Amino acid sequence: MLCIDTSSLIAYFEGAAGPDVNLVDQAFSDEVGIVSPVTITEILSDPNLNRSVRELILQLPVLPITDGFWERAGMLRAKLLRGGHKAKLADTLIAQNCLDHGASLLTRDEDFKAFKRVAGLRIL
């Protein structure tokens, strides 16, 4: 299972080049690509979002939120902040969602490296 982060998904929809964009296309073709509910929210928050992209986003498979998610996410963020790491709330929620499901995260966002070091998040 490959969870596709907002940064890579936006690059994919914009037609950008890069290994992550190629992996997004392959993951959806192989039906192993999935997104976090936070990614859906981040993309739908764009006031200039194209209607066709909106419709595509709403059709993507989404990782479910599991029992205890909010507590685990809070503890994860606290752990990163205690260690002096940057831990945006949205990034924390995406990372915790991936950790809960054993999913690897495909991202262009360097901020997730702290989640890899501290919590073992698998990043591509």
N, C-alpha and C positions, 0 to 999 in steps of 0.2 A: 504494500500500500504506500502510495506516494502522495503526501499532502502538499499541495501547491500554494505557496505563499502569495500574498497580494502583489508583491514586487515582480515576481516572475509571471504571474497571470496578466498583469497590466502590460508588461513587455510583450507577451504573447499576443494579446488583443491589438496592440499597437503595431504589430508586424516587425518588431525589433529582431535583431540577430543575436545569437548567443547560444551556448550549449544548454542553458536552462530552458530557453524557448523550444529548442529541439526536443528536450526531455518532456516538456509540457505536452507537446503534440503527440509524442510517443505514448505517454502515460494515458492520455485520453483515448488514443487508438486502441491500446491494450486493455482498456477499462480498469486500470489500476490507479488512475488519478482521482483525487478527492480534495475537497477544500474544507477549511474550518468555517464555522458560522461567523467568526470574526472577519474573515476574508470577504464573505458575502456582504457583511455590513460595511466594511471599508469601501468596497467597490460601489455599492449602491449609494454611498454617501456623496459621490461625485455629482454636483448639481448639473453638470453638462454631459452626463452619461448618455450615450446613444441608446435608443430604445431596443435595437437589435442585440446590443451587448447585454443590456439589462435582462432580456428574455433568455439569452444564453446562460448568464450567471445563475438565474433562478432554476435552471435545469440541471446544474452540476450536482453530483453526489456530494453530500455533506457529512462530515464526521459528527456523530452524535455527542452530546454532552452527557457524561456519566455521573452517577451519584457521587457526591463528595468533591466534584470538580472545583467548585468555587473555593473551598477550603484549601485544596491542594495548590491551586493557582496562587492563592494569597501567600501560602507558606513558601512556594517557589520564588515568588517575587521578593519576599522578605529576605530570603537566603541570598539572592543576587545583590540586593541593595546593601545588605550587611557586609557583603564582600567587596563593596565599592564598585559594583558593575552597574552599567546602564540597564534598566529593565522597564521599558515602556509597558503600560498595561495591556495594550492590544497584542504586543509581541509575547508577553507572558501567557496570555490566554491561548494564543495559537500554539505556543510551545507546549503548554500543559495538555492541550487537546491531542497533540501528536504523541506525547509521552504516554498518555492514557491508553492509546490505541496501538502503540508500537509502530507508529508510522514515521517514515523518514520525511524530512521537510526539504522541499526544493525552494530556494530563495536566493535573491540577489542582495538581501539585507544583511550587512556585516554584523549588526547588533545581535543576531542569533548565536554568534560564536560563543558568547558568554553562557548561553543556555547549554551549549555543547560541553563546555568545560565544567560547569557546575552541576548539571543534571543529566548529562549523557545523551542529550538530544542528537539524533542522527541527522546530519545536514548534507545535502548534495549541492 
